[in-house]
Amino acid sequence: MTHPYAAFSTSLPWEGRERDSLVMDFGGGDEIRFERLGKAGVVTLTRPQALNAVTHNMVKALSRALEAWEADAGINVVIVKAEGRAFSAGGDILHIYEAGRAGTPPVDFFADEYRLNARIARFKKPYVALIDGIVMGGGVGISFHGSHRVLTENAQFAMPEVGIGFFPDVGASHLLPDLGGSFGMYLGLTGTRIRYGDALWSGLATHTIKAADQAGLLDELAASNDPNAELRDFFVPAKRETERQDLDAIARHFSQTSLAGIIASLEAASGDAFAAKTLDVMKTRSPTSLHVAWREISAGSTLSMDECMKMEFRILNRMLAGHDFYEGIRAAIIDKGSTPDWRPAAIEDVNAAAIDAYFAPLEQELAL
């Protein structure tokens, strides 16, 4: 890898416009691009054909860039954006599946990814994630822990991991408990997609803008010392999409003090279409994943970001050694559309001691 500041001047198009930029090399290859635009360090995810799924290479390159830019007095703000119709649809789960099935689960990838998530949360300069499209899983981890989460009308947010036998990770245990009205618990246990209005209402997004204004915002951020002022100028209010009665139902059902309590509350709401639909969705999810997700989101409400990442790394190691994660990927990706064979198959059949084991200390904990 060349030194990142052994760069060259060029003009790169973005959204049909040309800007003088300094391209920088942090070892990302053709998967992620780094530029200096004025006073901004700009990161662009460049795997649109793969919906910008996050790879180990991308994680390591972004970590190097943030380390350099945090110490660089010429960089006042970091902006993260993406090419194509997705910001990032998650991690490269097919690679994870293949590596795990080959007996070499990619623990190092997750360790580096979780370290990056923690680094973003403690980053000392404004970190603006510009999200125009789908953002899920690993994409959430490199965007929603920053200081400014900016969504356009094209954005869709989800943490759908319980649907593939996994768990809401990349700092979701720190992010989701902060959402009012038990909305985070609802998102984590159902994997429901939301749009930019719900993201703004819940606090996931800090700002909403028009997709057509992205290029102008980038110009202003590159020239400005005050991203708060620029984002106020570009801000366009977005209406909440989830109906008030459904929000009330979420707050009532998902504030219960156990997973069993949530299920019982939903079951007791006879004649309530929203409760019935929500219950049907949850019954398709991995029972083990639901138990783990409920516990980690509950625990995360009293933990720091670093403590959450250490907890998630414990869970991750047990998930990679288990059954449901690989089975979920097989059903969703390998044999598309097939029904997963969860083990255990029912929420009530999950043993409490088995869930405890996911949270037990590791011989080698995550070093942050």
Phi, psi and omega in degrees: 000134176285162176297137185301334182265004169275065189252183183218153179277141179202179172235120181246135179284142170214123183054039173080010182239159181247138178221143170290131182216162175245108181282136185236146185249110174247020176086022183272354181060221181263015182263338183205134184245144180235132179221152166257120176242105184059240181262013183248140167265118186249127179250130178234123175283127190236044173239055186299328180294337177253022183053033178055035175303138187280126177254168178298321179300317179295319180299313182293322180293317179295323177299316179297318181297315182294323177298316180291316186286331178296328181268356185266111182295343180276353178252117180260338184209146173248134180239130179243126181219185185209154173273151173089193188271356177236140168292301171193122183275008176132207177266173181276078190289335177295319177297319179298317179299311183295318180294317179296318179293334178277000178087010180232066181302139189280064180299322182298322177301310182295321179300314179292323179296315181293324175297320178295316178303316179293323178297318180298318181297329181257007183300135191273353180245160176305135182233106187256114174265121182255103192251113183231078184138196184290136171224118182217160171047237183303332176294325176296321183297331181261009181230313192275000174264358178279173186287331185229117179248106190250118183244143173261176179295347178271354186285143171223129182249139172201150168240085191267019192298326182296342178282346176241024175074021180247207180212155178295109185244214182045039178088010178298331179292343175265326185281312190290323181296339182282350183279130184292161175065027181057023182294324179294319177297320178299313180297318182291325184272346180246332186075017183300138174275139174234159179259187191291332178294314177294325178296320179290313181301319186281343184099357176296314176267144173266335182213152170234139181223169173281141178303324182293345182265002185299315183296318178296319177297318179299317177302313184292320179295323180293334183262347193255156170261003190224082179298331178299316180294317181296319182289330173297321181293324184267351185298133174233117183301144178239133181284146175295135183269325181286132183294151183303318182295329178286323175297319177297320179294318178300313180299322182287312186283317190271004173267002179298156189271012175200162175297318178300323178294323177296314180299314181297321180295318178294318181294328183284345182275064183295137180083358179267110185297322181295315180297318181295317179296317181296318179296318179299319178298312183297329181288346175271349184275161178297123178302320178297316179299321179298316179296315180296315182297317179300316183290318183290322179292321177297315181293323185297340182296340181244010183248152172286168178301314180298319179295323177297318181293324176294319177298314181296326179293325175298312179299315183305314181299322179285324177297319181292339179263001185260198185255313194295326181298312180291324178293320179295318178293320178302313184291323185274326189246313185285303178252072192310128175087000180280164182271125181290148177261085182288145178226113355294163187269344183236146182302319183287347181270357181282127183279133182300322180294326178294323178289320176307321184297331179295333186257000182290149179304149176265157174297323176234103182285164178292126176266125182251000000 
